Amino acid sequence: MLTHKELKSRALERANVRAEYDRLGDEFAFLDEFLKARSAAGMSQAELAECMGTTQSVIARLESGHGKHSPSLATLRKYAHALGCRIDLRLVKEPKSTKTRGRTTHSS
């Protein structure tokens, strides 16, 4: 049986999987921050849900990133507040874009 790390490594060898993984990098990083904060607070999903006035299944969906709808900023703030944190939302300038044959590409 493959470990998670081995399975991930094999999957990322496929170009289409790698492209989608890279596209979702910021989202994965954001979700990872939430999981680390909950772990650091020593709280279970059920305990966090109680603090937020919701259910454990709502927290599970929020943390999985696979819900049908993206959580509102208000929900994310409630999650953070229940962990003694705050959301630090900011805009970051993208690298300059150049037009190439009708497509927009980003320089690195």
Biopython code that builds the backbone (N, CA, C, O; Angstrom):
import numpy as np
from Bio.PDB.StructureBuilder import StructureBuilder

atoms = [
    (1, "MET", "N", (0.839, -1.178, 0.000)),
    (1, "MET", "CA", (0.000, 0.000, 0.000)),
    (1, "MET", "C", (0.885, 1.243, 0.000)),
    (1, "MET", "O", (1.883, 1.308, 0.718)),
    (2, "LEU", "N", (0.511, 2.221, -0.807)),
    (2, "LEU", "CA", (1.266, 3.463, -0.902)),
    (2, "LEU", "C", (0.956, 4.386, 0.275)),
    (2, "LEU", "O", (-0.169, 4.439, 0.772)),
    (3, "THR", "N", (1.980, 5.105, 0.700)),
    (3, "THR", "CA", (1.755, 6.139, 1.702)),
    (3, "THR", "C", (1.157, 7.354, 0.980)),
    (3, "THR", "O", (1.185, 7.433, -0.248)),
    (4, "HIS", "N", (0.624, 8.284, 1.750)),
    (4, "HIS", "CA", (0.075, 9.509, 1.158)),
    (4, "HIS", "C", (1.152, 10.242, 0.368)),
    (4, "HIS", "O", (0.903, 10.718, -0.739)),
    (5, "LYS", "N", (2.343, 10.332, 0.938)),
    (5, "LYS", "CA", (3.440, 11.040, 0.283)),
    (5, "LYS", "C", (3.795, 10.386, -1.058)),
    (5, "LYS", "O", (4.022, 11.084, -2.045)),
    (6, "GLU", "N", (3.842, 9.043, -1.096)),
    (6, "GLU", "CA", (4.147, 8.331, -2.336)),
    (6, "GLU", "C", (3.040, 8.524, -3.377)),
    (6, "GLU", "O", (3.314, 8.742, -4.557)),
    (7, "LEU", "N", (1.797, 8.441, -2.925)),
    (7, "LEU", "CA", (0.666, 8.621, -3.833)),
    (7, "LEU", "C", (0.678, 10.031, -4.429)),
    (7, "LEU", "O", (0.476, 10.204, -5.631)),
    (8, "LYS", "N", (0.912, 11.020, -3.594)),
    (8, "LYS", "CA", (0.975, 12.403, -4.061)),
    (8, "LYS", "C", (2.103, 12.579, -5.068)),
    (8, "LYS", "O", (1.920, 13.214, -6.107)),
    (9, "SER", "N", (3.255, 12.024, -4.763)),
    (9, "SER", "CA", (4.402, 12.128, -5.662)),
    (9, "SER", "C", (4.100, 11.513, -7.020)),
    (9, "SER", "O", (4.420, 12.102, -8.052)),
    (10, "ARG", "N", (3.493, 10.348, -7.030)),
    (10, "ARG", "CA", (3.136, 9.684, -8.289)),
    (10, "ARG", "C", (2.094, 10.483, -9.063)),
    (10, "ARG", "O", (2.199, 10.637, -10.280)),
    (11, "ALA", "N", (1.104, 10.981, -8.363)),
    (11, "ALA", "CA", (0.046, 11.742, -9.030)),
    (11, "ALA", "C", (0.608, 13.008, -9.660)),
    (11, "ALA", "O", (0.211, 13.383, -10.764)),
    (12, "LEU", "N", (1.530, 13.670, -8.965)),
    (12, "LEU", "CA", (2.084, 14.931, -9.463)),
    (12, "LEU", "C", (3.027, 14.742, -10.644)),
    (12, "LEU", "O", (3.441, 15.724, -11.260)),
    (13, "GLU", "N", (3.372, 13.506, -10.970)),
    (13, "GLU", "CA", (4.165, 13.232, -12.171)),
    (13, "GLU", "C", (3.334, 13.450, -13.430)),
    (13, "GLU", "O", (3.883, 13.685, -14.506)),
    (14, "ARG", "N", (2.008, 13.372, -13.297)),
    (14, "ARG", "CA", (1.103, 13.587, -14.434)),
    (14, "ARG", "C", (0.936, 15.095, -14.642)),
    (14, "ARG", "O", (0.628, 15.827, -13.701)),
    (15, "ALA", "N", (1.141, 15.549, -15.871)),
    (15, "ALA", "CA", (1.120, 16.982, -16.183)),
    (15, "ALA", "C", (-0.213, 17.635, -15.827)),
    (15, "ALA", "O", (-0.235, 18.741, -15.287)),
    (16, "ASN", "N", (-1.332, 16.956, -16.126)),
    (16, "ASN", "CA", (-2.640, 17.562, -15.841)),
    (16, "ASN", "C", (-2.888, 17.673, -14.342)),
    (16, "ASN", "O", (-3.486, 18.648, -13.890)),
    (17, "VAL", "N", (-2.445, 16.703, -13.575)),
    (17, "VAL", "CA", (-2.593, 16.741, -12.120)),
    (17, "VAL", "C", (-1.702, 17.842, -11.553)),
    (17, "VAL", "O", (-2.130, 18.601, -10.683)),
    (18, "ARG", "N", (-0.467, 17.932, -12.043)),
    (18, "ARG", "CA", (0.476, 18.955, -11.579)),
    (18, "ARG", "C", (-0.075, 20.358, -11.861)),
    (18, "ARG", "O", (0.013, 21.241, -11.008)),
    (19, "ALA", "N", (-0.639, 20.566, -13.052)),
    (19, "ALA", "CA", (-1.179, 21.881, -13.412)),
    (19, "ALA", "C", (-2.317, 22.279, -12.473)),
    (19, "ALA", "O", (-2.370, 23.417, -12.006)),
    (20, "GLU", "N", (-3.219, 21.349, -12.198)),
    (20, "GLU", "CA", (-4.349, 21.648, -11.305)),
    (20, "GLU", "C", (-3.863, 21.865, -9.874)),
    (20, "GLU", "O", (-4.358, 22.753, -9.180)),
    (21, "TYR", "N", (-2.909, 21.071, -9.436)),
    (21, "TYR", "CA", (-2.331, 21.214, -8.098)),
    (21, "TYR", "C", (-1.689, 22.598, -7.949)),
    (21, "TYR", "O", (-1.882, 23.274, -6.939)),
    (22, "ASP", "N", (-0.930, 23.006, -8.958)),
    (22, "ASP", "CA", (-0.286, 24.321, -8.921)),
    (22, "ASP", "C", (-1.323, 25.439, -8.934)),
    (22, "ASP", "O", (-1.166, 26.445, -8.242)),
    (23, "ARG", "N", (-2.385, 25.264, -9.725)),
    (23, "ARG", "CA", (-3.445, 26.268, -9.814)),
    (23, "ARG", "C", (-4.121, 26.471, -8.460)),
    (23, "ARG", "O", (-4.530, 27.583, -8.125)),
    (24, "LEU", "N", (-4.235, 25.405, -7.693)),
    (24, "LEU", "CA", (-4.914, 25.463, -6.399)),
    (24, "LEU", "C", (-3.951, 25.695, -5.225)),
    (24, "LEU", "O", (-4.349, 25.593, -4.065)),
    (25, "GLY", "N", (-2.713, 26.002, -5.523)),
    (25, "GLY", "CA", (-1.691, 26.162, -4.484)),
    (25, "GLY", "C", (-2.055, 27.143, -3.392)),
    (25, "GLY", "O", (-1.879, 26.851, -2.210)),
    (26, "ASP", "N", (-2.566, 28.319, -3.779)),
    (26, "ASP", "CA", (-2.937, 29.327, -2.777)),
    (26, "ASP", "C", (-4.067, 28.832, -1.887)),
    (26, "ASP", "O", (-4.064, 29.066, -0.679)),
    (27, "GLU", "N", (-5.036, 28.145, -2.493)),
    (27, "GLU", "CA", (-6.167, 27.624, -1.721)),
    (27, "GLU", "C", (-5.693, 26.556, -0.725)),
    (27, "GLU", "O", (-6.113, 26.549, 0.432)),
    (28, "PHE", "N", (-4.813, 25.655, -1.187)),
    (28, "PHE", "CA", (-4.271, 24.624, -0.298)),
    (28, "PHE", "C", (-3.498, 25.261, 0.853)),
    (28, "PHE", "O", (-3.616, 24.829, 2.000)),
    (29, "ALA", "N", (-2.716, 26.276, 0.549)),
    (29, "ALA", "CA", (-1.931, 26.954, 1.588)),
    (29, "ALA", "C", (-2.841, 27.614, 2.614)),
    (29, "ALA", "O", (-2.573, 27.569, 3.815)),
    (30, "PHE", "N", (-3.924, 28.230, 2.131)),
    (30, "PHE", "CA", (-4.877, 28.890, 3.027)),
    (30, "PHE", "C", (-5.557, 27.870, 3.937)),
    (30, "PHE", "O", (-5.681, 28.091, 5.142)),
    (31, "LEU", "N", (-5.999, 26.748, 3.355)),
    (31, "LEU", "CA", (-6.641, 25.700, 4.153)),
    (31, "LEU", "C", (-5.660, 25.115, 5.163)),
    (31, "LEU", "O", (-6.041, 24.789, 6.288)),
    (32, "ASP", "N", (-4.403, 24.983, 4.762)),
    (32, "ASP", "CA", (-3.382, 24.455, 5.665)),
    (32, "ASP", "C", (-3.200, 25.381, 6.873)),
    (32, "ASP", "O", (-2.990, 24.911, 7.991)),
    (33, "GLU", "N", (-3.282, 26.689, 6.647)),
    (33, "GLU", "CA", (-3.193, 27.649, 7.753)),
    (33, "GLU", "C", (-4.317, 27.422, 8.760)),
    (33, "GLU", "O", (-4.097, 27.467, 9.970)),
    (34, "PHE", "N", (-5.520, 27.179, 8.252)),
    (34, "PHE", "CA", (-6.662, 26.930, 9.128)),
    (34, "PHE", "C", (-6.456, 25.662, 9.947)),
    (34, "PHE", "O", (-6.697, 25.650, 11.154)),
    (35, "LEU", "N", (-6.011, 24.603, 9.293)),
    (35, "LEU", "CA", (-5.797, 23.335, 9.997)),
    (35, "LEU", "C", (-4.707, 23.473, 11.063)),
    (35, "LEU", "O", (-4.845, 22.944, 12.166)),
    (36, "LYS", "N", (-3.630, 24.178, 10.735)),
    (36, "LYS", "CA", (-2.542, 24.385, 11.700)),
    (36, "LYS", "C", (-3.019, 25.211, 12.889)),
    (36, "LYS", "O", (-2.652, 24.930, 14.030)),
    (37, "ALA", "N", (-3.832, 26.223, 12.627)),
    (37, "ALA", "CA", (-4.338, 27.068, 13.714)),
    (37, "ALA", "C", (-5.238, 26.269, 14.646)),
    (37, "ALA", "O", (-5.151, 26.412, 15.865)),
    (38, "ARG", "N", (-6.107, 25.424, 14.079)),
    (38, "ARG", "CA", (-6.986, 24.610, 14.923)),
    (38, "ARG", "C", (-6.167, 23.616, 15.739)),
    (38, "ARG", "O", (-6.429, 23.400, 16.922)),
    (39, "SER", "N", (-5.175, 23.019, 15.092)),
    (39, "SER", "CA", (-4.310, 22.068, 15.795)),
    (39, "SER", "C", (-3.542, 22.764, 16.926)),
    (39, "SER", "O", (-3.439, 22.232, 18.032)),
    (40, "ALA", "N", (-3.008, 23.952, 16.641)),
    (40, "ALA", "CA", (-2.263, 24.709, 17.655)),
    (40, "ALA", "C", (-3.159, 25.099, 18.831)),
    (40, "ALA", "O", (-2.701, 25.187, 19.970)),
    (41, "ALA", "N", (-4.435, 25.332, 18.542)),
    (41, "ALA", "CA", (-5.391, 25.678, 19.604)),
    (41, "ALA", "C", (-5.825, 24.442, 20.385)),
    (41, "ALA", "O", (-6.467, 24.554, 21.429)),
    (42, "GLY", "N", (-5.473, 23.261, 19.873)),
    (42, "GLY", "CA", (-5.838, 22.019, 20.553)),
    (42, "GLY", "C", (-7.322, 21.737, 20.516)),
    (42, "GLY", "O", (-7.864, 21.124, 21.435)),
    (43, "MET", "N", (-7.984, 22.178, 19.460)),
    (43, "MET", "CA", (-9.438, 22.015, 19.360)),
    (43, "MET", "C", (-9.802, 20.985, 18.300)),
    (43, "MET", "O", (-9.161, 20.884, 17.254)),
    (44, "SER", "N", (-10.834, 20.235, 18.595)),
    (44, "SER", "CA", (-11.392, 19.313, 17.601)),
    (44, "SER", "C", (-12.355, 20.098, 16.717)),
    (44, "SER", "O", (-12.718, 21.230, 17.036)),
    (45, "GLN", "N", (-12.762, 19.497, 15.617)),
    (45, "GLN", "CA", (-13.764, 20.136, 14.766)),
    (45, "GLN", "C", (-15.053, 20.370, 15.548)),
    (45, "GLN", "O", (-15.690, 21.413, 15.401)),
    (46, "ALA", "N", (-15.435, 19.410, 16.372)),
    (46, "ALA", "CA", (-16.674, 19.536, 17.151)),
    (46, "ALA", "C", (-16.578, 20.693, 18.143)),
    (46, "ALA", "O", (-17.539, 21.445, 18.307)),
    (47, "GLU", "N", (-15.437, 20.843, 18.804)),
    (47, "GLU", "CA", (-15.259, 21.942, 19.762)),
    (47, "GLU", "C", (-15.289, 23.294, 19.052)),
    (47, "GLU", "O", (-15.899, 24.247, 19.536)),
    (48, "LEU", "N", (-14.635, 23.364, 17.917)),
    (48, "LEU", "CA", (-14.634, 24.605, 17.144)),
    (48, "LEU", "C", (-16.046, 24.938, 16.661)),
    (48, "LEU", "O", (-16.477, 26.090, 16.710)),
    (49, "ALA", "N", (-16.754, 23.916, 16.195)),
    (49, "ALA", "CA", (-18.131, 24.115, 15.729)),
    (49, "ALA", "C", (-18.997, 24.683, 16.848)),
    (49, "ALA", "O", (-19.799, 25.588, 16.617)),
    (50, "GLU", "N", (-18.837, 24.157, 18.052)),
    (50, "GLU", "CA", (-19.627, 24.646, 19.192)),
    (50, "GLU", "C", (-19.327, 26.119, 19.453)),
    (50, "GLU", "O", (-20.246, 26.899, 19.706)),
    (51, "CYS", "N", (-18.067, 26.506, 19.397)),
    (51, "CYS", "CA", (-17.690, 27.911, 19.600)),
    (51, "CYS", "C", (-18.283, 28.818, 18.526)),
    (51, "CYS", "O", (-18.606, 29.976, 18.793)),
    (52, "MET", "N", (-18.423, 28.290, 17.317)),
    (52, "MET", "CA", (-18.940, 29.079, 16.199)),
    (52, "MET", "C", (-20.460, 29.017, 16.088)),
    (52, "MET", "O", (-21.058, 29.764, 15.314)),
    (53, "GLY", "N", (-21.085, 28.129, 16.860)),
    (53, "GLY", "CA", (-22.533, 27.977, 16.773)),
    (53, "GLY", "C", (-22.960, 27.242, 15.521)),
    (53, "GLY", "O", (-23.982, 27.566, 14.917)),
    (54, "THR", "N", (-22.171, 26.245, 15.131)),
    (54, "THR", "CA", (-22.492, 25.454, 13.942)),
    (54, "THR", "C", (-22.244, 23.981, 14.250)),
    (54, "THR", "O", (-22.131, 23.602, 15.416)),
    (55, "THR", "N", (-22.161, 23.156, 13.223)),
    (55, "THR", "CA", (-21.961, 21.717, 13.425)),
    (55, "THR", "C", (-20.580, 21.282, 12.967)),
    (55, "THR", "O", (-19.911, 21.979, 12.204)),
    (56, "GLN", "N", (-20.170, 20.124, 13.443)),
    (56, "GLN", "CA", (-18.870, 19.573, 13.063)),
    (56, "GLN", "C", (-18.802, 19.329, 11.568)),
    (56, "GLN", "O", (-17.744, 19.517, 10.968)),
    (57, "SER", "N", (-19.895, 18.916, 10.951)),
    (57, "SER", "CA", (-19.871, 18.646, 9.509)),
    (57, "SER", "C", (-19.620, 19.921, 8.700)),
    (57, "SER", "O", (-18.992, 19.868, 7.643)),
    (58, "VAL", "N", (-20.106, 21.060, 9.188)),
    (58, "VAL", "CA", (-19.843, 22.338, 8.519)),
    (58, "VAL", "C", (-18.347, 22.640, 8.569)),
    (58, "VAL", "O", (-17.761, 23.071, 7.576)),
    (59, "ILE", "N", (-17.737, 22.413, 9.723)),
    (59, "ILE", "CA", (-16.297, 22.650, 9.873)),
    (59, "ILE", "C", (-15.521, 21.704, 8.955)),
    (59, "ILE", "O", (-14.560, 22.120, 8.309)),
    (60, "ALA", "N", (-15.925, 20.457, 8.895)),
    (60, "ALA", "CA", (-15.250, 19.475, 8.024)),
    (60, "ALA", "C", (-15.310, 19.920, 6.567)),
    (60, "ALA", "O", (-14.310, 19.839, 5.854)),
    (61, "ARG", "N", (-16.469, 20.388, 6.119)),
    (61, "ARG", "CA", (-16.597, 20.857, 4.730)),
    (61, "ARG", "C", (-15.731, 22.090, 4.494)),
    (61, "ARG", "O", (-15.073, 22.200, 3.460)),
    (62, "LEU", "N", (-15.731, 23.011, 5.445)),
    (62, "LEU", "CA", (-14.933, 24.223, 5.319)),
    (62, "LEU", "C", (-13.450, 23.878, 5.211)),
    (62, "LEU", "O", (-12.738, 24.438, 4.378)),
    (63, "GLU", "N", (-12.990, 22.962, 6.049)),
    (63, "GLU", "CA", (-11.573, 22.598, 6.064)),
    (63, "GLU", "C", (-11.167, 21.751, 4.866)),
    (63, "GLU", "O", (-9.993, 21.722, 4.498)),
    (64, "SER", "N", (-12.116, 21.069, 4.259)),
    (64, "SER", "CA", (-11.780, 20.221, 3.114)),
    (64, "SER", "C", (-11.599, 21.032, 1.839)),
    (64, "SER", "O", (-10.873, 20.620, 0.934)),
    (65, "GLY", "N", (-12.260, 22.189, 1.769)),
    (65, "GLY", "CA", (-12.180, 22.992, 0.562)),
    (65, "GLY", "C", (-12.981, 22.426, -0.592)),
    (65, "GLY", "O", (-12.852, 22.899, -1.721)),
    (66, "HIS", "N", (-13.815, 21.413, -0.329)),
    (66, "HIS", "CA", (-14.568, 20.760, -1.391)),
    (66, "HIS", "C", (-16.060, 21.048, -1.332)),
    (66, "HIS", "O", (-16.853, 20.331, -1.941)),
    (67, "GLY", "N", (-16.450, 22.088, -0.608)),
    (67, "GLY", "CA", (-17.867, 22.421, -0.537)),
    (67, "GLY", "C", (-18.370, 22.961, -1.862)),
    (67, "GLY", "O", (-17.584, 23.372, -2.715)),
    (68, "LYS", "N", (-19.675, 22.958, -2.029)),
    (68, "LYS", "CA", (-20.265, 23.481, -3.260)),
    (68, "LYS", "C", (-20.107, 24.991, -3.346)),
    (68, "LYS", "O", (-20.069, 25.553, -4.440)),
    (69, "HIS", "N", (-20.016, 25.649, -2.191)),
    (69, "HIS", "CA", (-19.917, 27.102, -2.155)),
    (69, "HIS", "C", (-18.684, 27.492, -1.351)),
    (69, "HIS", "O", (-18.315, 26.823, -0.385)),
    (70, "SER", "N", (-18.063, 28.571, -1.760)),
    (70, "SER", "CA", (-16.942, 29.102, -0.997)),
    (70, "SER", "C", (-17.482, 29.766, 0.257)),
    (70, "SER", "O", (-18.535, 30.402, 0.215)),
    (71, "PRO", "N", (-16.773, 29.626, 1.377)),
    (71, "PRO", "CA", (-17.252, 30.259, 2.606)),
    (71, "PRO", "C", (-17.167, 31.778, 2.489)),
    (71, "PRO", "O", (-16.301, 32.311, 1.795)),
    (72, "SER", "N", (-18.060, 32.455, 3.166)),
    (72, "SER", "CA", (-18.043, 33.923, 3.169)),
    (72, "SER", "C", (-16.890, 34.407, 4.050)),
    (72, "SER", "O", (-16.364, 33.667, 4.881)),
    (73, "LEU", "N", (-16.524, 35.641, 3.850)),
    (73, "LEU", "CA", (-15.495, 36.247, 4.688)),
    (73, "LEU", "C", (-15.956, 36.267, 6.142)),
    (73, "LEU", "O", (-15.145, 36.095, 7.052)),
    (74, "ALA", "N", (-17.242, 36.475, 6.364)),
    (74, "ALA", "CA", (-17.783, 36.474, 7.735)),
    (74, "ALA", "C", (-17.579, 35.109, 8.390)),
    (74, "ALA", "O", (-17.226, 35.036, 9.567)),
    (75, "THR", "N", (-17.796, 34.040, 7.645)),
    (75, "THR", "CA", (-17.590, 32.683, 8.181)),
    (75, "THR", "C", (-16.125, 32.444, 8.486)),
    (75, "THR", "O", (-15.791, 31.882, 9.529)),
    (76, "LEU", "N", (-15.258, 32.860, 7.600)),
    (76, "LEU", "CA", (-13.816, 32.695, 7.831)),
    (76, "LEU", "C", (-13.366, 33.484, 9.060)),
    (76, "LEU", "O", (-12.512, 33.030, 9.822)),
    (77, "ARG", "N", (-13.945, 34.660, 9.239)),
    (77, "ARG", "CA", (-13.616, 35.466, 10.426)),
    (77, "ARG", "C", (-14.106, 34.788, 11.700)),
    (77, "ARG", "O", (-13.402, 34.793, 12.711)),
    (78, "LYS", "N", (-15.304, 34.203, 11.666)),
    (78, "LYS", "CA", (-15.824, 33.482, 12.839)),
    (78, "LYS", "C", (-14.917, 32.309, 13.190)),
    (78, "LYS", "O", (-14.629, 32.067, 14.362)),
    (79, "TYR", "N", (-14.471, 31.587, 12.173)),
    (79, "TYR", "CA", (-13.565, 30.452, 12.368)),
    (79, "TYR", "C", (-12.285, 30.943, 13.049)),
    (79, "TYR", "O", (-11.858, 30.391, 14.063)),
    (80, "ALA", "N", (-11.685, 31.983, 12.479)),
    (80, "ALA", "CA", (-10.443, 32.525, 13.026)),
    (80, "ALA", "C", (-10.645, 33.025, 14.454)),
    (80, "ALA", "O", (-9.835, 32.732, 15.333)),
    (81, "HIS", "N", (-11.723, 33.778, 14.691)),
    (81, "HIS", "CA", (-12.002, 34.339, 16.012)),
    (81, "HIS", "C", (-12.160, 33.231, 17.063)),
    (81, "HIS", "O", (-11.680, 33.368, 18.188)),
    (82, "ALA", "N", (-12.824, 32.147, 16.696)),
    (82, "ALA", "CA", (-13.019, 31.032, 17.633)),
    (82, "ALA", "C", (-11.690, 30.401, 18.032)),
    (82, "ALA", "O", (-11.599, 29.741, 19.067)),
    (83, "LEU", "N", (-10.655, 30.603, 17.210)),
    (83, "LEU", "CA", (-9.319, 30.071, 17.505)),
    (83, "LEU", "C", (-8.398, 31.124, 18.108)),
    (83, "LEU", "O", (-7.212, 30.871, 18.321)),
    (84, "GLY", "N", (-8.949, 32.312, 18.384)),
    (84, "GLY", "CA", (-8.129, 33.388, 18.933)),
    (84, "GLY", "C", (-7.238, 34.025, 17.884)),
    (84, "GLY", "O", (-6.178, 34.561, 18.207)),
    (85, "CYS", "N", (-7.664, 33.970, 16.630)),
    (85, "CYS", "CA", (-6.899, 34.532, 15.516)),
    (85, "CYS", "C", (-7.745, 35.571, 14.792)),
    (85, "CYS", "O", (-8.899, 35.806, 15.148)),
    (86, "ARG", "N", (-7.160, 36.184, 13.778)),
    (86, "ARG", "CA", (-7.886, 37.073, 12.894)),
    (86, "ARG", "C", (-7.439, 36.785, 11.469)),
    (86, "ARG", "O", (-6.370, 36.217, 11.244)),
    (87, "ILE", "N", (-8.263, 37.181, 10.517)),
    (87, "ILE", "CA", (-7.936, 37.034, 9.103)),
    (87, "ILE", "C", (-7.151, 38.270, 8.672)),
    (87, "ILE", "O", (-7.556, 39.395, 8.963)),
    (88, "ASP", "N", (-6.054, 38.070, 7.994)),
    (88, "ASP", "CA", (-5.252, 39.169, 7.456)),
    (88, "ASP", "C", (-5.365, 39.085, 5.937)),
    (88, "ASP", "O", (-4.587, 38.394, 5.278)),
    (89, "LEU", "N", (-6.343, 39.798, 5.400)),
    (89, "LEU", "CA", (-6.629, 39.761, 3.971)),
    (89, "LEU", "C", (-5.967, 40.941, 3.303)),
    (89, "LEU", "O", (-6.134, 42.080, 3.740)),
    (90, "ARG", "N", (-5.208, 40.681, 2.236)),
    (90, "ARG", "CA", (-4.560, 41.771, 1.523)),
    (90, "ARG", "C", (-4.434, 41.433, 0.047)),
    (90, "ARG", "O", (-4.448, 40.265, -0.341)),
    (91, "LEU", "N", (-4.313, 42.453, -0.754)),
    (91, "LEU", "CA", (-4.106, 42.276, -2.187)),
    (91, "LEU", "C", (-2.611, 42.315, -2.465)),
    (91, "LEU", "O", (-1.890, 43.149, -1.917)),
    (92, "VAL", "N", (-2.153, 41.411, -3.315)),
    (92, "VAL", "CA", (-0.748, 41.343, -3.679)),
    (92, "VAL", "C", (-0.654, 41.526, -5.184)),
    (92, "VAL", "O", (-1.336, 40.828, -5.935)),
    (93, "LYS", "N", (0.166, 42.439, -5.628)),
    (93, "LYS", "CA", (0.318, 42.732, -7.042)),
    (93, "LYS", "C", (0.866, 41.509, -7.784)),
    (93, "LYS", "O", (1.855, 40.903, -7.372)),
    (94, "GLU", "N", (0.194, 41.165, -8.890)),
    (94, "GLU", "CA", (0.645, 40.069, -9.755)),
    (94, "GLU", "C", (1.829, 40.550, -10.588)),
    (94, "GLU", "O", (1.980, 41.750, -10.822)),
    (95, "PRO", "N", (2.671, 39.614, -11.037)),
    (95, "PRO", "CA", (3.734, 40.016, -11.966)),
    (95, "PRO", "C", (3.108, 40.608, -13.227)),
    (95, "PRO", "O", (1.978, 40.269, -13.579)),
    (96, "LYS", "N", (3.832, 41.483, -13.898)),
    (96, "LYS", "CA", (3.306, 42.119, -15.113)),
    (96, "LYS", "C", (2.967, 41.073, -16.150)),
    (96, "LYS", "O", (3.696, 40.098, -16.335)),
    (97, "SER", "N", (1.835, 41.291, -16.835)),
    (97, "SER", "CA", (1.383, 40.392, -17.890)),
    (97, "SER", "C", (1.823, 40.930, -19.245)),
    (97, "SER", "O", (1.990, 42.135, -19.434)),
    (98, "THR", "N", (2.006, 40.010, -20.173)),
    (98, "THR", "CA", (2.305, 40.389, -21.555)),
    (98, "THR", "C", (1.356, 39.648, -22.459)),
    (98, "THR", "O", (0.986, 38.507, -22.182)),
    (99, "LYS", "N", (0.959, 40.291, -23.540)),
    (99, "LYS", "CA", (0.061, 39.650, -24.504)),
    (99, "LYS", "C", (0.905, 38.885, -25.523)),
    (99, "LYS", "O", (1.871, 39.413, -26.075)),
    (100, "THR", "N", (0.519, 37.633, -25.758)),
    (100, "THR", "CA", (1.196, 36.814, -26.752)),
    (100, "THR", "C", (0.158, 36.113, -27.591)),
    (100, "THR", "O", (-0.530, 35.219, -27.099)),
    (101, "ARG", "N", (0.028, 36.499, -28.849)),
    (101, "ARG", "CA", (-0.912, 35.857, -29.771)),
    (101, "ARG", "C", (-2.314, 35.722, -29.167)),
    (101, "ARG", "O", (-2.924, 34.655, -29.238)),
    (102, "GLY", "N", (-2.811, 36.793, -28.582)),
    (102, "GLY", "CA", (-4.164, 36.769, -28.066)),
    (102, "GLY", "C", (-4.311, 36.140, -26.690)),
    (102, "GLY", "O", (-5.395, 36.176, -26.109)),
    (103, "ARG", "N", (-3.241, 35.567, -26.161)),
    (103, "ARG", "CA", (-3.295, 34.962, -24.817)),
    (103, "ARG", "C", (-2.548, 35.866, -23.853)),
    (103, "ARG", "O", (-1.623, 36.576, -24.249)),
    (104, "THR", "N", (-2.938, 35.841, -22.619)),
    (104, "THR", "CA", (-2.224, 36.581, -21.598)),
    (104, "THR", "C", (-1.312, 35.620, -20.864)),
    (104, "THR", "O", (-1.753, 34.573, -20.390)),
    (105, "THR", "N", (-0.055, 35.970, -20.770)),
    (105, "THR", "CA", (0.906, 35.153, -20.021)),
    (105, "THR", "C", (1.480, 36.000, -18.923)),
    (105, "THR", "O", (1.533, 37.225, -19.030)),
    (106, "HIS", "N", (1.903, 35.358, -17.880)),
    (106, "HIS", "CA", (2.495, 36.045, -16.745)),
    (106, "HIS", "C", (3.981, 35.758, -16.713)),
    (106, "HIS", "O", (4.405, 34.609, -16.836)),
    (107, "SER", "N", (4.765, 36.800, -16.550)),
    (107, "SER", "CA", (6.202, 36.597, -16.409)),
    (107, "SER", "C", (6.509, 36.210, -14.983)),
    (107, "SER", "O", (5.785, 36.596, -14.066)),
    (108, "SER", "N", (7.563, 35.459, -14.781)),
    (108, "SER", "CA", (7.926, 35.005, -13.425)),
    (108, "SER", "C", (8.960, 35.863, -12.806)),
    (108, "SER", "O", (9.370, 35.614, -11.672)),
]
sb = StructureBuilder()
sb.init_structure("model")
sb.init_model(0)
sb.init_chain("A")
sb.init_seg("    ")
for serial, (resi, resn, name, xyz) in enumerate(atoms, 1):
    if name == "N":
        sb.init_residue(resn, " ", resi, " ")
    sb.init_atom(name, np.array(xyz, "f"), 0.0, 1.0, " ", f" {name:<3s}", serial, name[0])
structure = sb.get_structure()
